[in-house]
Amino acid sequence: MVRVELPAATEAAGVILKSNWNQATWRQQCFPLALLDETGSVTTATVSWASDNTWALPITDQAGNVRLMEGYLDTGAVHTSTITVNGLPASGDRLQRVRLCRRR
C-alpha cells in the first residue's frame, strides 16, 4: 500500500489556492465526520462515505495539489461508493471543499 502524507494546515492546494483542508482517517467506511471551513473553524456540515476499498496513486509525494489528489475511494465490482454531505449552511453561505486523506 502506498503511504499518503497528510497536508499541513498551512499547505495550500486547489484551483484557487486554499489551506485548512479537512483530514479524515482513510478507511472504507466513515461515520459522520465534522467538517471545518477554510479558516479551520467548525461548521454544521458533516461527511460520511462507504466504498469497497481505498487506494492511492503510486506517485512521489509533493505538497499541494499532488498530495490533494493522491488517495481515493475505490469502487469494487460489488458496490457503488457513496459520499454523503449533510448540514450545509443555508443559501448565502458556502462550504469551500471536502478533502479525504489517509492516516498512517
Chimera marker file (.cmm) of the C-alpha trace (Angstrom):
<marker_set name="trace">
<marker id="1" x="0.000" y="0.000" z="0.000" r="1" g="1" b="0" radius="0.5"/>
<marker id="2" x="1.239" y="3.480" z="-0.842" r="1" g="1" b="0" radius="0.5"/>
<marker id="3" x="1.532" y="5.818" z="2.135" r="1" g="1" b="0" radius="0.5"/>
<marker id="4" x="-0.267" y="9.140" z="1.741" r="1" g="1" b="0" radius="0.5"/>
<marker id="5" x="1.028" y="12.101" z="3.738" r="1" g="1" b="0" radius="0.5"/>
<marker id="6" x="-1.466" y="14.460" z="5.341" r="1" g="1" b="0" radius="0.5"/>
<marker id="7" x="-1.387" y="18.089" z="4.263" r="1" g="1" b="0" radius="0.5"/>
<marker id="8" x="-0.330" y="20.593" z="6.917" r="1" g="1" b="0" radius="0.5"/>
<marker id="9" x="-2.972" y="23.156" z="7.936" r="1" g="1" b="0" radius="0.5"/>
<marker id="10" x="-0.931" y="25.853" z="6.184" r="1" g="1" b="0" radius="0.5"/>
<marker id="11" x="-0.446" y="23.830" z="2.980" r="1" g="1" b="0" radius="0.5"/>
<marker id="12" x="-2.270" y="25.413" z="0.028" r="1" g="1" b="0" radius="0.5"/>
<marker id="13" x="-3.834" y="23.425" z="-2.826" r="1" g="1" b="0" radius="0.5"/>
<marker id="14" x="-6.676" y="23.620" z="-5.324" r="1" g="1" b="0" radius="0.5"/>
<marker id="15" x="-7.566" y="25.606" z="-8.441" r="1" g="1" b="0" radius="0.5"/>
<marker id="16" x="-7.970" y="28.601" z="-6.125" r="1" g="1" b="0" radius="0.5"/>
<marker id="17" x="-5.249" y="28.013" z="-3.536" r="1" g="1" b="0" radius="0.5"/>
<marker id="18" x="-6.731" y="27.389" z="-0.084" r="1" g="1" b="0" radius="0.5"/>
<marker id="19" x="-5.405" y="25.911" z="3.149" r="1" g="1" b="0" radius="0.5"/>
<marker id="20" x="-7.043" y="24.094" z="6.107" r="1" g="1" b="0" radius="0.5"/>
<marker id="21" x="-8.151" y="21.029" z="4.135" r="1" g="1" b="0" radius="0.5"/>
<marker id="22" x="-10.293" y="18.637" z="6.187" r="1" g="1" b="0" radius="0.5"/>
<marker id="23" x="-8.495" y="15.499" z="7.384" r="1" g="1" b="0" radius="0.5"/>
<marker id="24" x="-10.026" y="12.040" z="7.772" r="1" g="1" b="0" radius="0.5"/>
<marker id="25" x="-8.832" y="8.573" z="8.665" r="1" g="1" b="0" radius="0.5"/>
<marker id="26" x="-8.643" y="6.760" z="5.348" r="1" g="1" b="0" radius="0.5"/>
<marker id="27" x="-10.822" y="3.681" z="5.608" r="1" g="1" b="0" radius="0.5"/>
<marker id="28" x="-13.577" y="2.007" z="3.689" r="1" g="1" b="0" radius="0.5"/>
<marker id="29" x="-16.367" y="3.458" z="5.798" r="1" g="1" b="0" radius="0.5"/>
<marker id="30" x="-16.632" y="6.706" z="7.726" r="1" g="1" b="0" radius="0.5"/>
<marker id="31" x="-19.357" y="7.729" z="10.109" r="1" g="1" b="0" radius="0.5"/>
<marker id="32" x="-20.283" y="11.404" z="10.055" r="1" g="1" b="0" radius="0.5"/>
<marker id="33" x="-17.130" y="13.478" z="10.310" r="1" g="1" b="0" radius="0.5"/>
<marker id="34" x="-17.484" y="17.141" z="11.312" r="1" g="1" b="0" radius="0.5"/>
<marker id="35" x="-16.101" y="19.475" z="8.640" r="1" g="1" b="0" radius="0.5"/>
<marker id="36" x="-14.088" y="22.650" z="9.097" r="1" g="1" b="0" radius="0.5"/>
<marker id="37" x="-14.274" y="25.744" z="6.914" r="1" g="1" b="0" radius="0.5"/>
<marker id="38" x="-11.337" y="27.387" z="5.138" r="1" g="1" b="0" radius="0.5"/>
<marker id="39" x="-10.302" y="29.192" z="8.337" r="1" g="1" b="0" radius="0.5"/>
<marker id="40" x="-10.191" y="25.941" z="10.323" r="1" g="1" b="0" radius="0.5"/>
<marker id="41" x="-13.420" y="26.746" z="12.225" r="1" g="1" b="0" radius="0.5"/>
<marker id="42" x="-16.084" y="24.118" z="12.969" r="1" g="1" b="0" radius="0.5"/>
<marker id="43" x="-19.170" y="24.118" z="10.718" r="1" g="1" b="0" radius="0.5"/>
<marker id="44" x="-22.543" y="22.382" z="10.874" r="1" g="1" b="0" radius="0.5"/>
<marker id="45" x="-21.567" y="20.186" z="7.895" r="1" g="1" b="0" radius="0.5"/>
<marker id="46" x="-20.583" y="16.531" z="8.111" r="1" g="1" b="0" radius="0.5"/>
<marker id="47" x="-19.369" y="13.953" z="5.594" r="1" g="1" b="0" radius="0.5"/>
<marker id="48" x="-19.654" y="10.165" z="5.560" r="1" g="1" b="0" radius="0.5"/>
<marker id="49" x="-18.761" y="7.577" z="2.955" r="1" g="1" b="0" radius="0.5"/>
<marker id="50" x="-18.729" y="3.885" z="2.127" r="1" g="1" b="0" radius="0.5"/>
<marker id="51" x="-16.651" y="2.083" z="-0.500" r="1" g="1" b="0" radius="0.5"/>
<marker id="52" x="-15.351" y="-1.388" z="-1.222" r="1" g="1" b="0" radius="0.5"/>
<marker id="53" x="-11.746" y="-0.225" z="-0.976" r="1" g="1" b="0" radius="0.5"/>
<marker id="54" x="-9.402" y="2.734" z="-0.622" r="1" g="1" b="0" radius="0.5"/>
<marker id="55" x="-6.391" y="3.250" z="-2.826" r="1" g="1" b="0" radius="0.5"/>
<marker id="56" x="-3.552" y="5.655" z="-3.530" r="1" g="1" b="0" radius="0.5"/>
<marker id="57" x="-1.682" y="6.552" z="-6.673" r="1" g="1" b="0" radius="0.5"/>
<marker id="58" x="1.955" y="5.349" z="-6.651" r="1" g="1" b="0" radius="0.5"/>
<marker id="59" x="3.363" y="8.840" z="-7.191" r="1" g="1" b="0" radius="0.5"/>
<marker id="60" x="6.125" y="10.752" z="-5.449" r="1" g="1" b="0" radius="0.5"/>
<marker id="61" x="4.650" y="12.777" z="-2.596" r="1" g="1" b="0" radius="0.5"/>
<marker id="62" x="4.681" y="16.552" z="-3.023" r="1" g="1" b="0" radius="0.5"/>
<marker id="63" x="2.960" y="19.236" z="-1.011" r="1" g="1" b="0" radius="0.5"/>
<marker id="64" x="-0.088" y="20.916" z="-2.547" r="1" g="1" b="0" radius="0.5"/>
<marker id="65" x="-2.133" y="19.595" z="-5.472" r="1" g="1" b="0" radius="0.5"/>
<marker id="66" x="-0.228" y="16.315" z="-5.844" r="1" g="1" b="0" radius="0.5"/>
<marker id="67" x="-0.893" y="15.419" z="-2.209" r="1" g="1" b="0" radius="0.5"/>
<marker id="68" x="-4.510" y="16.510" z="-2.564" r="1" g="1" b="0" radius="0.5"/>
<marker id="69" x="-5.148" y="14.050" z="-5.412" r="1" g="1" b="0" radius="0.5"/>
<marker id="70" x="-3.056" y="11.084" z="-4.212" r="1" g="1" b="0" radius="0.5"/>
<marker id="71" x="-5.564" y="8.901" z="-2.293" r="1" g="1" b="0" radius="0.5"/>
<marker id="72" x="-9.105" y="7.980" z="-3.268" r="1" g="1" b="0" radius="0.5"/>
<marker id="73" x="-12.125" y="5.772" z="-2.626" r="1" g="1" b="0" radius="0.5"/>
<marker id="74" x="-12.101" y="2.761" z="-4.925" r="1" g="1" b="0" radius="0.5"/>
<marker id="75" x="-15.353" y="1.184" z="-6.109" r="1" g="1" b="0" radius="0.5"/>
<marker id="76" x="-15.178" y="-2.577" z="-6.398" r="1" g="1" b="0" radius="0.5"/>
<marker id="77" x="-17.191" y="-4.943" z="-8.551" r="1" g="1" b="0" radius="0.5"/>
<marker id="78" x="-19.848" y="-5.422" z="-5.855" r="1" g="1" b="0" radius="0.5"/>
<marker id="79" x="-20.929" y="-1.989" z="-4.564" r="1" g="1" b="0" radius="0.5"/>
<marker id="80" x="-21.039" y="1.622" z="-5.636" r="1" g="1" b="0" radius="0.5"/>
<marker id="81" x="-19.045" y="4.069" z="-3.496" r="1" g="1" b="0" radius="0.5"/>
<marker id="82" x="-21.168" y="6.702" z="-1.791" r="1" g="1" b="0" radius="0.5"/>
<marker id="83" x="-20.264" y="10.040" z="-0.212" r="1" g="1" b="0" radius="0.5"/>
<marker id="84" x="-22.876" y="11.952" z="1.778" r="1" g="1" b="0" radius="0.5"/>
<marker id="85" x="-22.510" y="15.558" z="2.937" r="1" g="1" b="0" radius="0.5"/>
<marker id="86" x="-25.122" y="16.853" z="5.411" r="1" g="1" b="0" radius="0.5"/>
<marker id="87" x="-25.712" y="20.060" z="7.339" r="1" g="1" b="0" radius="0.5"/>
<marker id="88" x="-24.589" y="22.507" z="4.677" r="1" g="1" b="0" radius="0.5"/>
<marker id="89" x="-25.320" y="26.128" z="5.588" r="1" g="1" b="0" radius="0.5"/>
<marker id="90" x="-28.372" y="27.888" z="4.168" r="1" g="1" b="0" radius="0.5"/>
<marker id="91" x="-28.155" y="29.775" z="0.883" r="1" g="1" b="0" radius="0.5"/>
<marker id="92" x="-25.716" y="32.685" z="1.005" r="1" g="1" b="0" radius="0.5"/>
<marker id="93" x="-23.101" y="30.749" z="2.980" r="1" g="1" b="0" radius="0.5"/>
<marker id="94" x="-20.955" y="28.139" z="1.331" r="1" g="1" b="0" radius="0.5"/>
<marker id="95" x="-18.778" y="25.197" z="2.186" r="1" g="1" b="0" radius="0.5"/>
<marker id="96" x="-15.431" y="25.518" z="0.418" r="1" g="1" b="0" radius="0.5"/>
<marker id="97" x="-14.409" y="21.893" z="-0.056" r="1" g="1" b="0" radius="0.5"/>
<marker id="98" x="-14.271" y="18.328" z="1.231" r="1" g="1" b="0" radius="0.5"/>
<marker id="99" x="-10.867" y="16.613" z="1.436" r="1" g="1" b="0" radius="0.5"/>
<marker id="100" x="-10.476" y="12.947" z="2.407" r="1" g="1" b="0" radius="0.5"/>
<marker id="101" x="-6.993" y="11.806" z="3.422" r="1" g="1" b="0" radius="0.5"/>
<marker id="102" x="-5.499" y="8.594" z="4.695" r="1" g="1" b="0" radius="0.5"/>
<marker id="103" x="-3.703" y="8.493" z="8.030" r="1" g="1" b="0" radius="0.5"/>
<marker id="104" x="-0.657" y="6.301" z="8.509" r="1" g="1" b="0" radius="0.5"/>
<link id1="1" id2="2" r="1" g="1" b="0" radius="0.2"/>
<link id1="2" id2="3" r="1" g="1" b="0" radius="0.2"/>
<link id1="3" id2="4" r="1" g="1" b="0" radius="0.2"/>
<link id1="4" id2="5" r="1" g="1" b="0" radius="0.2"/>
<link id1="5" id2="6" r="1" g="1" b="0" radius="0.2"/>
<link id1="6" id2="7" r="1" g="1" b="0" radius="0.2"/>
<link id1="7" id2="8" r="1" g="1" b="0" radius="0.2"/>
<link id1="8" id2="9" r="1" g="1" b="0" radius="0.2"/>
<link id1="9" id2="10" r="1" g="1" b="0" radius="0.2"/>
<link id1="10" id2="11" r="1" g="1" b="0" radius="0.2"/>
<link id1="11" id2="12" r="1" g="1" b="0" radius="0.2"/>
<link id1="12" id2="13" r="1" g="1" b="0" radius="0.2"/>
<link id1="13" id2="14" r="1" g="1" b="0" radius="0.2"/>
<link id1="14" id2="15" r="1" g="1" b="0" radius="0.2"/>
<link id1="15" id2="16" r="1" g="1" b="0" radius="0.2"/>
<link id1="16" id2="17" r="1" g="1" b="0" radius="0.2"/>
<link id1="17" id2="18" r="1" g="1" b="0" radius="0.2"/>
<link id1="18" id2="19" r="1" g="1" b="0" radius="0.2"/>
<link id1="19" id2="20" r="1" g="1" b="0" radius="0.2"/>
<link id1="20" id2="21" r="1" g="1" b="0" radius="0.2"/>
<link id1="21" id2="22" r="1" g="1" b="0" radius="0.2"/>
<link id1="22" id2="23" r="1" g="1" b="0" radius="0.2"/>
<link id1="23" id2="24" r="1" g="1" b="0" radius="0.2"/>
<link id1="24" id2="25" r="1" g="1" b="0" radius="0.2"/>
<link id1="25" id2="26" r="1" g="1" b="0" radius="0.2"/>
<link id1="26" id2="27" r="1" g="1" b="0" radius="0.2"/>
<link id1="27" id2="28" r="1" g="1" b="0" radius="0.2"/>
<link id1="28" id2="29" r="1" g="1" b="0" radius="0.2"/>
<link id1="29" id2="30" r="1" g="1" b="0" radius="0.2"/>
<link id1="30" id2="31" r="1" g="1" b="0" radius="0.2"/>
<link id1="31" id2="32" r="1" g="1" b="0" radius="0.2"/>
<link id1="32" id2="33" r="1" g="1" b="0" radius="0.2"/>
<link id1="33" id2="34" r="1" g="1" b="0" radius="0.2"/>
<link id1="34" id2="35" r="1" g="1" b="0" radius="0.2"/>
<link id1="35" id2="36" r="1" g="1" b="0" radius="0.2"/>
<link id1="36" id2="37" r="1" g="1" b="0" radius="0.2"/>
<link id1="37" id2="38" r="1" g="1" b="0" radius="0.2"/>
<link id1="38" id2="39" r="1" g="1" b="0" radius="0.2"/>
<link id1="39" id2="40" r="1" g="1" b="0" radius="0.2"/>
<link id1="40" id2="41" r="1" g="1" b="0" radius="0.2"/>
<link id1="41" id2="42" r="1" g="1" b="0" radius="0.2"/>
<link id1="42" id2="43" r="1" g="1" b="0" radius="0.2"/>
<link id1="43" id2="44" r="1" g="1" b="0" radius="0.2"/>
<link id1="44" id2="45" r="1" g="1" b="0" radius="0.2"/>
<link id1="45" id2="46" r="1" g="1" b="0" radius="0.2"/>
<link id1="46" id2="47" r="1" g="1" b="0" radius="0.2"/>
<link id1="47" id2="48" r="1" g="1" b="0" radius="0.2"/>
<link id1="48" id2="49" r="1" g="1" b="0" radius="0.2"/>
<link id1="49" id2="50" r="1" g="1" b="0" radius="0.2"/>
<link id1="50" id2="51" r="1" g="1" b="0" radius="0.2"/>
<link id1="51" id2="52" r="1" g="1" b="0" radius="0.2"/>
<link id1="52" id2="53" r="1" g="1" b="0" radius="0.2"/>
<link id1="53" id2="54" r="1" g="1" b="0" radius="0.2"/>
<link id1="54" id2="55" r="1" g="1" b="0" radius="0.2"/>
<link id1="55" id2="56" r="1" g="1" b="0" radius="0.2"/>
<link id1="56" id2="57" r="1" g="1" b="0" radius="0.2"/>
<link id1="57" id2="58" r="1" g="1" b="0" radius="0.2"/>
<link id1="58" id2="59" r="1" g="1" b="0" radius="0.2"/>
<link id1="59" id2="60" r="1" g="1" b="0" radius="0.2"/>
<link id1="60" id2="61" r="1" g="1" b="0" radius="0.2"/>
<link id1="61" id2="62" r="1" g="1" b="0" radius="0.2"/>
<link id1="62" id2="63" r="1" g="1" b="0" radius="0.2"/>
<link id1="63" id2="64" r="1" g="1" b="0" radius="0.2"/>
<link id1="64" id2="65" r="1" g="1" b="0" radius="0.2"/>
<link id1="65" id2="66" r="1" g="1" b="0" radius="0.2"/>
<link id1="66" id2="67" r="1" g="1" b="0" radius="0.2"/>
<link id1="67" id2="68" r="1" g="1" b="0" radius="0.2"/>
<link id1="68" id2="69" r="1" g="1" b="0" radius="0.2"/>
<link id1="69" id2="70" r="1" g="1" b="0" radius="0.2"/>
<link id1="70" id2="71" r="1" g="1" b="0" radius="0.2"/>
<link id1="71" id2="72" r="1" g="1" b="0" radius="0.2"/>
<link id1="72" id2="73" r="1" g="1" b="0" radius="0.2"/>
<link id1="73" id2="74" r="1" g="1" b="0" radius="0.2"/>
<link id1="74" id2="75" r="1" g="1" b="0" radius="0.2"/>
<link id1="75" id2="76" r="1" g="1" b="0" radius="0.2"/>
<link id1="76" id2="77" r="1" g="1" b="0" radius="0.2"/>
<link id1="77" id2="78" r="1" g="1" b="0" radius="0.2"/>
<link id1="78" id2="79" r="1" g="1" b="0" radius="0.2"/>
<link id1="79" id2="80" r="1" g="1" b="0" radius="0.2"/>
<link id1="80" id2="81" r="1" g="1" b="0" radius="0.2"/>
<link id1="81" id2="82" r="1" g="1" b="0" radius="0.2"/>
<link id1="82" id2="83" r="1" g="1" b="0" radius="0.2"/>
<link id1="83" id2="84" r="1" g="1" b="0" radius="0.2"/>
<link id1="84" id2="85" r="1" g="1" b="0" radius="0.2"/>
<link id1="85" id2="86" r="1" g="1" b="0" radius="0.2"/>
<link id1="86" id2="87" r="1" g="1" b="0" radius="0.2"/>
<link id1="87" id2="88" r="1" g="1" b="0" radius="0.2"/>
<link id1="88" id2="89" r="1" g="1" b="0" radius="0.2"/>
<link id1="89" id2="90" r="1" g="1" b="0" radius="0.2"/>
<link id1="90" id2="91" r="1" g="1" b="0" radius="0.2"/>
<link id1="91" id2="92" r="1" g="1" b="0" radius="0.2"/>
<link id1="92" id2="93" r="1" g="1" b="0" radius="0.2"/>
<link id1="93" id2="94" r="1" g="1" b="0" radius="0.2"/>
<link id1="94" id2="95" r="1" g="1" b="0" radius="0.2"/>
<link id1="95" id2="96" r="1" g="1" b="0" radius="0.2"/>
<link id1="96" id2="97" r="1" g="1" b="0" radius="0.2"/>
<link id1="97" id2="98" r="1" g="1" b="0" radius="0.2"/>
<link id1="98" id2="99" r="1" g="1" b="0" radius="0.2"/>
<link id1="99" id2="100" r="1" g="1" b="0" radius="0.2"/>
<link id1="100" id2="101" r="1" g="1" b="0" radius="0.2"/>
<link id1="101" id2="102" r="1" g="1" b="0" radius="0.2"/>
<link id1="102" id2="103" r="1" g="1" b="0" radius="0.2"/>
<link id1="103" id2="104" r="1" g="1" b="0" radius="0.2"/>
</marker_set>
